[in-house]
Amino acid sequence: EIITKVMFPLPKKAAYIKFRNQASRYALVGVFVAKRPSDVRVAVTGAGSDGVFRATAFEEALKKRFSHKVLDGIAVPAEGLNSDLHGSAEYRAHLIGVLTRRAVEAANAKG
């Protein structure tokens, strides 16, 4: 078998926001949001020890209304997040919330 075609649904709105480490400029935490015709995806990188993960609590809220305001009061738990000299798990959990709100604002600003 040979793969001849791969298709991905295009999001209606999308944005990626990252918080850079000041010394190395790599993303301490990065958040990508995508509003697709049938759902919303929120992907987080740099915060978890297992690589990229989805923030399902944010996705559920954003499905109802794609606005940063619906995310008020929702947080990602710090348990299981990376904690090192660059930032504690609690700090990374806080950054995920902040960056998700910024990414939704950026996606909405694009059209």
N, C-alpha and C positions, 0 to 999 in steps of 0.2 A: 504494500500500500504506500502511496505517496500522497502527502498532504499538498493540495493544490490551492487551497484558499482558507483563510482564517478571517472571521468577521467579529468585530466588537461593536456593541451599541454605542453610539455617540451620546455623551451627556448633553442635556439642554444647557446646563450651567456647571462649571467646575472651577476649582482653584486649589493651589498648593501653597502653603505657608510653612516656613521653617524658622526655628530659633537657632541661630548659629552659635557654636562655641567660639568665644572671642579669640582664643589662641590659634586654633586649627581651622576654623571656619566651617567645620563639618556640622551637620544638623544634630543638635542635642535632642531635639524633638521636631518632627515634621508631621503635618496633617494635610491630607488631601480629601476634599469633599466633592462629590459629584451628584447632581440631580439628574436622574435618568427618567425616561418616560414612565417607567413602572415602579421605580424605587429610588432610594437615596443611599449612597455609600459614604462612609467616613472611615478612612484608613489612617493609621498612626504608625510612624516609623521612628526609630531611635529611642523609644521609651521602654520597650519590653525586651526581655532576654531572649525571646523566641522570634525576634524579627518583627515584621509587619503584622499588625492585628487590626481588626475592625472594632470601632466604638459603637456597639449596637444600641446603647441607650440614647446616644445622640442621633443615630439613624432613625429610630422610632419616633423621636420628637420632631425631627425635620421632615418626616413623611407627612405629618399633619399640616405643617406650614414651614416652608423653606425660608426661615428668618432666624437671625442670631438671637432674637428675643425669646424664642421658644426654648432655648438652651439654659435659661436662667434657672438655677437651682439643681441642675444636673451635673454630676461629676463622675470622673473615672476613679475607681478605688486605687490607692497606691500599692496595694498588695500585688506582688508579682512584677512590678516595674523595676527597671534598673536603678541602682543607687550606687554612686561612686563619687570621686572627688569633684566631678563637674556638676553634679546635682543629685539631690536625694530623690527617692521615689515619690515623696510628697510633692516636691518641687516639679518633677516631671508630670505628675497627675494634674497639678495646677496649670502647667503650660499647655497640656492637651486641651483643657477647657478654653483657655484664652485663644489659642491658635485655631481651634475649631470655629469659634465665634468670628475671628478675623477672616478665616477662609470663606465662611458663608457670606460675610459682608463683601468680600472681594468678588466672589462668584456672582452675587446679585448686582454688583456695580458694573460687571462686564456686559450685562444685558440679559 
